[in-house]
Amino acid sequence: MTDFGHTMRKTLLLFLTLGFYKPFRPKLYLNFKKLDLQCLTDFRAVSWCDHALVDSIPPYNAIVQHFSDELRALLSAHMAVHFTAQDIFETICTQACVGCGEFGPLLDMFTAHRYCNPCVAYSDNSLSMTSDVIEHPGAIL
């Protein structure tokens, strides 16, 4: 199991051995579901035990394991504070573009929705431009 390119230690064994959070686990899970991705990531960095606790949350663990680039992009753009792990997990698990219903390979970091290339390029709601507009000599950016 890897974590942002670094090999993880067997933190689950440490978590189960220490058992510090065991009496609080049900309430912690309920509260963690409400926390945004930035808070979960910050809490995860506190200790190995906290690392294991946050990684035991299925949506967050799936994001870290399979979509670490997307998580890194959300954290770098300071957009992770706007979404819970469940929000991003649900978006990643869907395939349809919210604009047209076709396959949407792009994740919008501002809305946490999937979009296809034509919807992003020609939507009035996005601030994107196609390459032909950018390459036009008279285009104002």
HELIX and SHEET records of a PDB file:
HELIX    1   1 THR A   11  LEU A   18  1                                   8    
HELIX    2   2 LYS A   22  PHE A   24  5                                   3    
HELIX    3   3 ARG A   25  PHE A   32  1                                   8    
HELIX    4   4 LEU A   37  ARG A   44  1                                   8    
HELIX    5   5 TRP A   48  ASP A   55  1                                   8    
HELIX    6   6 PRO A   58  HIS A   66  1                                   9    
HELIX    7   7 SER A   68  SER A   76  1                                   9    
HELIX    8   8 ALA A   80  HIS A   82  5                                   3    
HELIX    9   9 ALA A   85  CYS A   93  1                                   9    
HELIX   10  10 ASN A  117  TYR A  122  1                                   6    
HELIX   11  11 SER A  131  GLU A  135  1                                   5    
SHEET    1   A 2 THR A   2  ASP A   3  0                                        
SHEET    2   A 2 HIS A   6  THR A   7 -1                                        
SHEET    1   B 2 LEU A 106  ASP A 108  0                                        
SHEET    2   B 2 HIS A 113  TYR A 115 -1                                        
END                                                                             
